[in-house]
């Protein structure tokens, strides 16, 4: 799961898209398709056959690949290429129609990242250059600071920048509420020649970024909350100038998605599922997102064992599995995939299920809030998302497993699908968020600690997983695949 810093769509934007998608009533009264002879049976069989032990072998393979390739499986690296080949070859042997989908990405190499307060008592501040930032001129960019308004959406819109006050200056903006791209663009539109974003919590600099070099309009970097507040206080008393010195190289690379689909089933009623296969460069990514990748792979293999790729025995609806690359760079793989689809191909996708981090070591069982019953964040998903959530919640209820909603916040690969009106759902077990005392009471684990203390780090390995919650989520995937492969009646189709 990508960090919030890479979010390319703001919550309000997603909410608008979702609202448009759900404006029309759900046609639950439409005449449903006839029941498939195996309806219900396939879901039950898959749930019985899919196990955490079976899927663990794929996790072990991903760990071996990372260990042999510098400790990671990041997009554009040999570790990711080997992971993609493993998934591709395994599914081809199982009889699936499998293909690679190549696309270009960029890699950022930072050579210099400095912020120096000029004048009496000047000092150098801990600084993190934004990924794919524009570099400053040689020797740095020296200019006075101008303060963007701090409100509920700090530095996100034009009215946060006083007209004429930012021309030729470096904007100082607080983190929060919108993407770094939006903050940067608003600052640049106001005339700023650079932007420094200070954190809203913690003691480390903001580590932000953009999805590609094209999004880097002006030099951009992050500093700590303490330094940001100190600069804000000083600038309120009089002019403060800084030198921002950023030097970053951007290298073009090629990476690939893996797409596999059943040989049979109606191609105008596609059941699509996805998980991102890439890790961050800092670690092997076994929970994030080897877990979702391994889960889909194991379910796909058991579906093949049930005859999904044999003539006359396949499911009623085509099932399409996807392993995305470059999710950690900003959903690039899934965005590329959806962008290549024709309008008819988009309409042929009945639903999309996303599984990103499903074995967190201090887990909570989250289910994407398709109906916006939690009234938080981005709002409901496109029409049909509520029914997907209900199917998953109902299954977990029958198993006696507690669960709670999670907002469609744009942090994973469902984003491009819901942006195109395709109903979506799925589960995850938590990233860097902190478990509450109430959640610890419901799920066990440690209150006050992150759901995954190893998120985006070297510790995201085979030793730091919760295999019980992994098994539960594998059952969710199996049940959903088995149900939707044979019938879309719960979606009114």
C-alpha positions in Angstrom: 0.0 0.0 0.0 1.4 3.3 -1.0 2.0 6.0 1.6 -0.4 8.9 1.8 2.3 11.2 0.3 1.7 9.7 -3.1 -2.1 10.1 -3.2 -3.0 11.5 -6.6 -6.6 12.2 -5.9 -7.9 14.3 -3.1 -10.8 12.9 -0.9 -13.1 15.6 -2.2 -12.4 14.6 -5.8 -13.0 10.9 -5.1 -16.2 11.9 -3.3 -17.4 13.8 -6.3 -16.7 10.9 -8.6 -18.4 8.5 -6.2 -21.4 10.7 -5.9 -21.8 10.9 -9.6 -21.4 7.2 -9.9 -24.1 6.5 -7.3 -26.5 9.2 -8.5 -28.6 6.6 -10.4 -30.6 4.2 -8.3 -29.3 0.6 -8.0 -31.5 -1.5 -10.1 -32.1 -4.3 -7.6 -35.4 -5.0 -9.2 -33.9 -5.9 -12.6 -34.4 -9.4 -13.8 -31.4 -11.3 -12.6 -29.5 -13.9 -14.6 -30.6 -17.5 -14.2 -28.9 -19.3 -11.4 -25.9 -21.3 -12.4 -26.1 -25.0 -11.5 -23.0 -24.6 -9.3 -24.1 -21.4 -7.6 -23.0 -21.5 -4.0 -21.1 -24.7 -4.4 -18.0 -23.2 -5.9 -17.7 -20.6 -3.2 -18.0 -23.2 -0.5 -15.4 -25.5 -2.2 -12.9 -22.7 -2.6 -13.2 -21.6 1.0 -12.5 -25.2 2.1 -9.6 -25.6 -0.2 -7.7 -22.3 0.2 -5.5 -22.2 3.2 -2.9 -19.9 4.7 -0.5 -22.8 4.6 -0.9 -23.2 0.9 -0.5 -19.4 0.3 2.5 -19.2 2.5 4.7 -20.9 -0.1 4.2 -17.9 -2.3 5.1 -15.6 0.5 8.2 -17.6 1.0 9.1 -17.4 -2.6 8.7 -13.6 -2.6 11.0 -13.4 0.4 13.6 -15.6 -1.4 13.3 -13.3 -4.4 13.9 -10.2 -2.3 16.8 -11.8 -0.5 18.4 -12.5 -3.8 17.9 -9.0 -5.2 19.1 -6.5 -2.7 16.3 -7.0 -0.1 13.4 -5.6 -2.1 10.9 -6.3 -5.0 10.4 -2.6 -6.0 9.0 -1.8 -9.4 11.7 -1.6 -12.1 14.1 -3.8 -10.2 15.2 -7.4 -10.8 13.3 -8.3 -7.6 10.0 -7.2 -9.1 10.8 -8.8 -12.5 11.5 -12.1 -10.8 8.2 -11.8 -8.8 6.2 -11.1 -11.9 7.8 -14.1 -13.7 7.0 -16.4 -10.8 3.3 -15.3 -10.8 3.1 -15.4 -14.7 4.7 -18.9 -15.0 2.7 -20.4 -12.1 -0.6 -19.3 -13.6 0.4 -20.3 -17.1 1.0 -23.9 -15.9 -2.4 -23.8 -14.3 -4.0 -23.1 -17.7 -4.8 -19.4 -17.5 -4.6 -17.0 -20.3 -1.7 -14.9 -19.0 0.0 -11.8 -20.3 2.4 -9.1 -19.3 1.5 -5.5 -19.7 4.7 -3.3 -19.9 4.8 0.4 -19.1 7.4 3.0 -18.3 8.1 4.4 -14.8 10.8 6.7 -13.4 13.2 6.3 -10.5 14.4 9.2 -8.5 18.0 9.5 -7.1 18.5 12.4 -4.7 22.0 13.8 -4.6 21.4 16.9 -2.5 18.6 17.8 -0.1 19.2 20.9 2.1 17.3 23.8 3.6 19.4 26.5 5.3 17.9 29.4 7.2 19.8 32.5 6.2 20.9 35.5 8.3 21.9 35.8 11.9 21.4 32.5 13.8 21.0 30.6 10.6 21.0 26.9 10.6 20.6 23.9 8.4 17.3 22.0 8.7 16.6 18.3 8.3 15.2 18.1 4.8 13.7 15.4 2.5 13.5 16.2 -1.2 10.1 15.2 -2.7 10.2 12.3 -5.1 10.3 13.6 -8.6 10.9 17.2 -7.5 12.3 19.7 -9.9 15.9 20.5 -8.9 17.0 24.0 -7.8 19.7 25.9 -9.7 23.3 24.9 -8.9 24.1 26.3 -5.5 20.5 26.4 -4.4 17.5 28.7 -4.5 17.6 31.6 -1.9 14.4 33.5 -1.3 12.2 34.8 1.5 9.5 32.6 2.9 5.8 33.3 2.4 3.3 31.5 4.7 0.3 29.7 3.2 -2.8 29.9 5.3 -3.3 27.1 7.8 -6.9 25.9 7.9 -8.7 22.6 7.4 -7.1 22.4 4.0 -3.8 24.1 4.4 -2.2 25.3 1.2 -4.6 23.3 -1.0 -6.5 26.0 -2.8 -5.8 29.4 -4.3 -7.4 31.3 -1.4 -4.7 29.9 0.9 -2.2 32.2 -0.9 -2.5 35.9 -0.5 -2.4 37.6 -3.9 1.0 39.0 -4.7 2.6 37.8 -1.5 4.2 34.7 -3.0 5.8 36.0 -6.2 9.4 35.0 -6.2 9.3 33.5 -2.8 9.4 30.0 -1.3 6.0 28.9 0.1 5.9 27.3 3.5 2.9 25.0 3.7 1.6 22.6 6.4 1.0 19.0 5.5 -2.6 17.6 5.3 -6.0 17.3 3.6 -4.9 17.2 0.0 -2.1 15.8 -2.2 1.4 17.2 -2.4 0.7 17.8 -6.1 -2.2 20.0 -5.3 -0.2 22.0 -2.7 2.7 22.4 -5.1 0.4 23.5 -8.0 -1.4 26.0 -5.8 1.9 27.5 -4.6 3.3 27.7 -8.1 0.1 29.3 -9.4 0.5 32.0 -6.7 4.0 32.8 -8.0 6.1 30.8 -5.6 9.5 29.6 -6.9 9.7 26.7 -4.4 7.6 25.0 -1.8 8.5 23.6 1.7 5.9 21.4 3.4 6.2 20.9 7.2 4.9 17.9 8.9 1.7 17.8 11.0 3.0 15.3 13.5 6.0 13.4 14.6 9.7 14.4 14.6 10.7 13.5 11.0 10.6 15.6 7.8 7.7 15.1 5.5 8.7 12.5 2.8 6.4 13.5 0.0 6.4 13.0 -3.7 4.8 13.0 -7.0 4.0 10.2 -9.4 6.3 11.3 -12.2 8.8 14.0 -13.1 6.1 15.7 -15.1 4.2 16.5 -11.9 7.2 18.3 -10.4 6.6 21.9 -11.3 8.8 23.8 -8.7 11.4 22.6 -6.3 9.6 20.8 -3.4 10.8 19.4 -0.1 9.6 18.5 3.4 10.8 19.5 6.9 9.8 18.5 10.4 6.8 19.9 12.4 9.1 21.6 14.9 11.1 23.3 12.2 8.0 24.4 10.4 6.4 25.9 13.5 9.7 27.7 14.3 9.9 29.2 10.8 6.2 30.2 11.0 6.7 32.0 14.3 9.9 33.7 13.0 8.2 34.8 9.7 5.3 36.3 11.7 7.8 38.6 13.3 9.6 39.6 10.1 11.1 38.4 6.9 12.9 35.1 7.0 14.9 33.9 4.0 16.1 30.3 3.3 18.2 28.6 0.8 16.6 25.4 -0.7 19.2 23.2 -2.4 17.8 20.1 -4.2 19.5 18.0 -6.8 17.7 14.9 -8.0 18.2 12.7 -11.1 15.2 10.9 -12.7 15.9 7.6 -14.6 13.4 6.0 -16.9 12.7 2.3 -16.5 10.2 -0.3 -17.7 8.1 -2.5 -15.4 5.0 -4.8 -16.0 1.7 -5.9 -14.7 0.7 -9.5 -14.8 -2.9 -10.2 -16.1 -4.5 -13.7 -16.0 -8.0 -14.7 -16.8 -10.1 -17.9 -17.1 -10.4 -19.3 -20.5 -14.2 -19.6 -20.1 -16.9 -17.4 -18.7 -18.8 -14.5 -20.2 -16.4 -11.8 -21.3 -19.1 -9.1 -20.9 -19.4 -10.1 -17.2 -15.9 -9.9 -15.9 -15.1 -10.5 -12.2 -11.8 -8.6 -11.7 -9.5 -8.8 -8.7 -6.2 -7.2 -8.1 -3.2 -6.8 -5.7 0.0 -4.9 -6.2 3.1 -7.0 -6.5 5.8 -4.3 -6.0 7.4 -3.5 -2.7 9.0 -0.2 -1.6 12.8 -0.1 -2.1 13.3 -0.2 1.7 12.1 -3.8 2.2 10.9 -7.1 0.8 7.2 -6.1 1.1 5.9 -9.4 2.4 2.8 -8.0 4.1 2.7 -5.0 1.7 1.8 -6.5 -0.6 3.1 -10.0 -0.8 0.1 -11.0 1.3 -2.5 -9.8 -1.2 -0.5 -11.1 -4.1 0.0 -14.5 -2.6 -3.7 -14.6 -1.6 -4.9 -14.0 -5.2 -2.4 -16.5 -6.6 -3.5 -19.3 -4.3 -7.2 -18.6 -4.9 -6.5 -18.6 -8.7 -4.7 -21.9 -8.5 -7.6 -23.5 -6.5 -10.1 -22.1 -9.0 -8.1 -23.8 -11.8 -8.2 -27.0 -9.8 -12.0 -26.7 -9.9 -11.9 -26.7 -13.7 -12.0 -23.0 -14.4 -9.8 -23.4 -17.5 -11.4 -26.6 -18.8 -13.9 -26.6 -21.6 -17.4 -27.0 -20.3 -16.4 -26.8 -16.7 -15.5 -23.1 -16.4 -17.4 -20.5 -14.4 -20.4 -18.6 -15.7 -18.5 -15.3 -15.7 -14.9 -14.7 -16.7 -12.6 -14.1 -13.8 -9.6 -11.8 -14.3 -6.7 -11.6 -11.8 -4.2 -8.8 -11.9 -0.9 -8.2 -10.1 -0.1 -4.5 -10.4 3.3 -2.9 -10.6 4.3 0.5 -9.3 1.5 0.9 -6.9 4.0 2.3 -4.5 4.9 5.0 -7.0 1.3 6.2 -7.2 -1.0 3.4 -8.5 0.8 3.6 -11.8 0.2 0.0 -12.9 -3.6 0.0 -12.3 -3.9 3.4 -13.7 -2.1 2.3 -16.9 -4.3 -0.7 -17.2 -7.6 1.2 -16.8 -6.4 3.9 -19.2 -5.8 1.3 -21.9 -9.4 0.0 -21.7 -12.0 1.0 -24.2 -15.4 2.2 -22.9 -16.9 -1.2 -23.7 -14.1 -3.0 -21.9 -14.7 -0.9 -18.8 -18.4 -1.6 -18.9 -17.7 -5.3 -19.3 -16.0 -5.3 -15.8 -18.8 -6.1 -13.4 -16.8 -5.3 -10.3 -13.3 -5.0 -9.0 -12.0 -6.5 -5.7 -8.8 -5.1 -4.2 -6.6 -6.9 -1.6 -3.6 -4.8 -0.2 -2.0 -5.8 3.1 -4.0 -8.7 4.5 -1.6 -10.2 7.1 -0.7 -7.2 9.3 1.0 -8.3 12.5 -1.2 -6.1 14.8 -4.3 -6.3 12.6 -7.8 -4.9 12.4 -10.2 -6.5 9.9 -11.1 -3.6 7.6 -13.7 -3.8 4.8 -14.0 -1.0 2.3 -17.0 1.1 3.1 -18.9 0.8 -0.1 -22.1 2.3 1.1 -20.5 5.1 3.2 -22.4 4.0 6.3 -19.4 5.3 8.3 -20.0 8.8 6.9 -16.2 9.4 6.7 -13.9 10.6 4.0 -14.4 10.0 0.4 -18.0 8.8 0.4 -19.6 5.7 -1.1 -18.2 3.8 -4.0 -20.0 3.5 -7.4 -23.3 1.7 -7.6 -22.8 -2.0 -6.6 -20.1 -1.2 -4.0 -22.6 -1.4 -1.2 -23.6 -4.9 -2.2 -20.0 -6.0 -2.4 -19.4 -4.7 1.1 -22.5 -6.5 2.3 -21.3 -9.8 0.8 -18.0 -9.5 2.6 -19.5 -8.4 5.9 -22.1 -11.2 5.7 -19.4 -13.8 5.2 -17.3 -12.5 8.1 -20.4 -12.4 10.3 -21.1 -16.0 9.6 -17.6 -16.9 10.5 -17.9 -14.9 13.8 -15.1 -12.5 12.7 -15.4 -8.9 13.9 -14.8 -6.2 11.2 -15.2 -2.5 10.6 -15.4 -0.1 7.7 -12.5 1.5 5.9 -12.8 4.6 3.7 -12.1 4.6 0.0 -9.3 7.1 0.6 -7.5 6.5 -2.7 -4.4 4.8 -1.3 -4.7 1.6 -3.3 -5.5 0.2 -6.7 -9.2 0.4 -6.5 -8.8 4.1 -7.2 -8.7 4.0 -11.0 -11.7 1.6 -11.1 -14.0 3.6 -8.9 -13.0 6.8 -10.8 -14.4 5.1 -13.9 -17.7 4.0 -12.2 -16.8 0.4 -11.6 -18.1 -0.9 -8.3 -15.3 -2.0 -5.9 -14.6 -3.6 -2.6 -12.1 -5.6 -0.7 -10.3 -5.9 2.6 -7.1 -4.9 4.4 -5.7 -5.3 7.8 -4.0 -1.9 8.4 -0.8 -0.1 7.6 0.8 2.7 9.6 -2.4 3.7 11.5 -2.4 3.2 15.2 -4.7 0.6 16.9 -7.1 2.0 19.4 -7.9 0.5 22.8 -11.4 -0.3 21.5 -9.9 -2.1 18.5 -7.4 -4.0 20.7 -10.4 -5.2 22.8 -12.2 -6.5 19.7 -9.3 -7.9 17.8 -6.5 -8.5 20.3 -3.1 -7.1 19.7 -1.4 -3.9 21.1 -3.3 -0.7 21.6 -1.3 2.4 20.8 0.9 0.5 18.3 0.7 0.6 14.5 -1.3 -2.1 12.7 2.0 -2.9 10.9 5.0 -1.5 12.8 7.2 -2.7 9.8 5.2 -0.8 7.2 7.5 0.3 4.3 10.6 -1.0 6.1 13.1 -3.8 6.1 11.1 -5.6 8.8 8.2 -6.3 6.5 9.3 -9.9 6.1 8.1 -13.5 6.7 8.7 -13.2 10.5 6.3 -10.3 10.9 2.9 -11.6 9.8 -0.4 -12.6 11.4 -1.2 -15.8 9.6 -4.6 -16.2 11.4 -5.9 -12.9 9.9 -4.2 -13.9 6.6 -6.3 -17.1 6.6 -9.5 -15.2 7.3 -8.8 -12.8 4.3 -8.0 -15.7 2.1 -11.4 -17.1 2.9 -12.9 -13.8 2.0 -11.2 -13.8 -1.4 -12.2 -17.4 -2.1 -15.8 -16.8 -1.1 -16.1 -13.6 -3.3 -14.5 -15.3 -6.3 -16.6 -18.4 -6.0 -19.8 -16.3 -5.6 -19.3 -13.8 -8.3 -17.7 -16.3 -10.8 -21.1 -18.1 -10.9 -23.6 -15.3 -10.2 -23.8 -11.5 -10.2 -27.4 -11.6 -9.0 -26.5 -9.8 -5.7 -25.4 -6.9 -7.9 -28.7 -6.8 -9.7 -27.0 -8.2 -12.9 
